[in-house]
Amino acid sequence: MNASRTRIDPAIAIALALVAFPTVTFVVERNGGATIMSAMCLAGLFAAGILGVPGRVLIPVAFGFMVVLLTVWLDPSATSWKTSAFAHGIGGVLIGWILVEVLRGRTRDWSSMALAALSVVIVLTAAWELGEFVGDRLFGTSLEPSWGDSAKDIAFGTAGGMVGIALASLPVLSRRAN
């Protein structure tokens, strides 16, 4: 009998472990808001792995998520507005970068790639805010204090996404110039 086994890419396992570390810490501390944020990052990495995003791309993104999660939740001196702007901006940079890395091999048209990546960044920032809203209702946290806060978060995430797209596109632009 030849039973094939599903094998997980070791790089994807490392990426998941990087974000699982703060997740477990937050669960042990009973920090509901941080646990929700970590769980959403884990879900995103898991979905990216299923969709075929290479582990070599996921590891730096997971490391960035881990740093942001630990920085935001372990720095009590940061104000909520600064913390939120930082987290959503850096998250947007990471997502914008990963999208260009994934789309780079699928199209040669830079403007189409950038527009597609930016569209997905906007959808994902809105989905993130929806996740905060649902998490607040299910677990009694206060991640989303107001609709105005959500609008700012989406703006910072989108701006960060534009930066990530631009940074990831630099090699594409330099190849086109030659």
C-alpha positions as CSV (number, residue, x, y, z in Angstrom):
1,M,0.0,0.0,0.0
2,N,1.4,3.4,-1.0
3,A,-0.1,6.1,1.1
4,S,1.2,9.5,0.2
5,R,1.8,11.9,3.0
6,T,1.2,15.6,2.9
7,R,4.5,17.3,3.5
8,I,4.7,20.9,4.8
9,D,7.4,23.1,3.4
10,P,9.9,23.6,6.3
11,A,10.1,27.3,5.5
12,I,6.4,27.7,5.9
13,A,6.6,25.8,9.2
14,I,9.3,28.2,10.3
15,A,7.1,31.2,9.3
16,L,4.2,29.8,11.2
17,A,6.4,29.1,14.3
18,L,7.6,32.7,14.3
19,V,4.1,34.0,14.7
20,A,3.0,31.2,16.9
21,F,5.6,32.2,19.5
22,P,3.9,35.6,20.4
23,T,0.5,33.9,20.0
24,V,1.2,31.4,22.7
25,T,2.6,34.1,24.9
26,F,-0.5,36.2,24.6
27,V,-2.8,33.2,25.2
28,V,-0.9,32.4,28.4
29,E,-1.2,36.1,29.5
30,R,-4.9,36.0,28.7
31,N,-4.4,39.1,26.4
32,G,-7.5,38.8,24.2
33,G,-6.7,41.6,21.9
34,A,-3.2,40.5,21.2
35,T,-4.3,36.9,20.8
36,I,-6.9,38.0,18.1
37,M,-4.2,40.0,16.3
38,S,-1.8,37.0,16.4
39,A,-4.4,34.6,15.3
40,M,-5.3,36.8,12.3
41,C,-1.6,36.9,11.3
42,L,-1.3,33.1,11.6
43,A,-4.4,32.7,9.5
44,G,-3.0,34.9,6.8
45,L,0.3,33.0,6.8
46,F,-1.5,29.7,6.7
47,A,-3.7,30.9,3.8
48,A,-0.7,32.2,1.9
49,G,1.0,28.8,2.3
50,I,-2.1,27.0,1.0
51,L,-2.2,29.4,-2.0
52,G,1.4,28.5,-2.8
53,V,3.3,31.5,-1.6
54,P,6.9,30.3,-1.3
55,G,8.3,29.9,2.2
56,R,11.3,32.1,1.2
57,V,8.8,35.0,0.9
58,L,6.7,34.0,4.0
59,I,9.7,33.9,6.5
60,P,10.6,37.6,6.3
61,V,6.9,38.5,6.4
62,A,6.3,36.3,9.5
63,F,9.4,37.8,11.2
64,G,8.0,41.2,10.5
65,F,4.6,40.2,11.9
66,M,6.3,38.8,15.0
67,V,8.3,42.0,15.6
68,V,5.2,44.2,15.2
69,L,3.1,42.0,17.5
70,L,5.7,42.0,20.2
71,T,6.5,45.7,19.8
72,V,2.9,46.8,19.9
73,W,1.8,44.6,22.8
74,L,4.9,44.7,25.0
75,D,5.5,48.5,24.8
76,P,3.1,50.0,27.3
77,S,4.6,53.5,26.8
78,A,3.3,53.8,23.2
79,T,0.1,55.6,22.8
80,S,-2.7,53.8,21.1
81,W,-2.8,56.1,18.1
82,K,1.0,55.8,17.5
83,T,0.9,52.1,18.1
84,S,-2.0,51.6,15.7
85,A,-0.4,53.7,13.0
86,F,2.9,51.8,13.3
87,A,1.2,48.4,13.3
88,H,-1.1,49.0,10.3
89,G,1.6,50.8,8.4
90,I,4.2,48.1,8.8
91,G,1.6,45.4,8.2
92,G,0.7,47.2,4.9
93,V,4.4,47.3,3.9
94,L,4.8,43.6,4.5
95,I,1.6,42.7,2.6
96,G,2.4,45.0,-0.3
97,W,5.8,43.5,-0.6
98,I,4.6,39.9,-0.4
99,L,2.0,40.6,-3.1
100,V,4.5,42.0,-5.6
101,E,6.8,39.0,-4.9
102,V,4.0,36.6,-5.7
103,L,2.7,38.6,-8.7
104,R,6.2,39.2,-10.2
105,G,6.3,35.9,-12.0
106,R,2.8,36.1,-13.3
107,T,2.8,39.4,-15.2
108,R,5.4,41.6,-16.9
109,D,3.2,44.7,-16.8
110,W,4.3,46.6,-13.8
111,S,1.3,48.9,-13.6
112,S,-1.1,46.0,-13.6
113,M,0.9,44.2,-11.0
114,A,1.0,47.4,-8.8
115,L,-2.7,48.0,-9.2
116,A,-3.6,44.4,-8.4
117,A,-1.4,44.4,-5.3
118,L,-2.8,47.7,-4.1
119,S,-6.3,46.4,-4.6
120,V,-5.6,43.4,-2.5
121,V,-3.9,45.5,0.2
122,I,-7.0,47.6,0.5
123,V,-9.3,44.5,0.7
124,L,-7.0,42.9,3.3
125,T,-6.9,46.1,5.5
126,A,-10.7,46.2,5.4
127,A,-10.8,42.5,6.2
128,W,-8.4,43.1,9.1
129,E,-10.7,45.8,10.5
130,L,-13.6,43.4,10.2
131,G,-11.6,40.8,12.1
132,E,-11.0,43.3,14.8
133,F,-14.8,44.1,15.0
134,V,-15.7,40.4,15.1
135,G,-13.0,39.7,17.7
136,D,-14.3,42.5,19.9
137,R,-17.8,41.2,19.8
138,L,-16.9,37.5,20.4
139,F,-14.2,38.0,23.1
140,G,-15.2,41.3,24.7
141,T,-12.0,43.1,23.7
142,S,-11.7,46.8,22.5
143,L,-9.5,46.6,19.4
144,E,-11.8,48.8,17.4
145,P,-12.8,51.9,19.5
146,S,-14.6,53.7,16.6
147,W,-15.4,53.8,12.9
148,G,-13.0,56.8,12.6
149,D,-10.2,54.6,14.1
150,S,-10.9,51.9,11.5
151,A,-10.8,54.5,8.7
152,K,-7.4,55.7,10.0
153,D,-6.2,52.1,10.3
154,I,-7.2,51.4,6.7
155,A,-5.5,54.6,5.5
156,F,-2.2,53.6,7.3
157,G,-2.4,50.1,6.0
158,T,-3.0,51.2,2.5
159,A,-0.2,53.8,2.7
160,G,2.1,51.1,4.0
161,G,1.0,48.8,1.2
162,M,2.0,51.5,-1.3
163,V,5.4,51.7,0.3
164,G,5.8,47.9,0.2
165,I,4.7,47.7,-3.4
166,A,7.2,50.5,-4.4
167,L,10.1,48.8,-2.5
168,A,9.4,45.4,-3.9
169,S,9.0,46.9,-7.4
170,L,12.4,48.5,-7.4
171,P,14.1,45.5,-9.0
172,V,11.3,45.3,-11.6
173,L,11.8,49.0,-12.5
174,S,15.5,48.7,-12.8
175,R,15.2,45.7,-15.2
176,R,12.8,47.7,-17.4
177,A,15.3,50.6,-17.6
178,N,18.0,48.3,-19.1
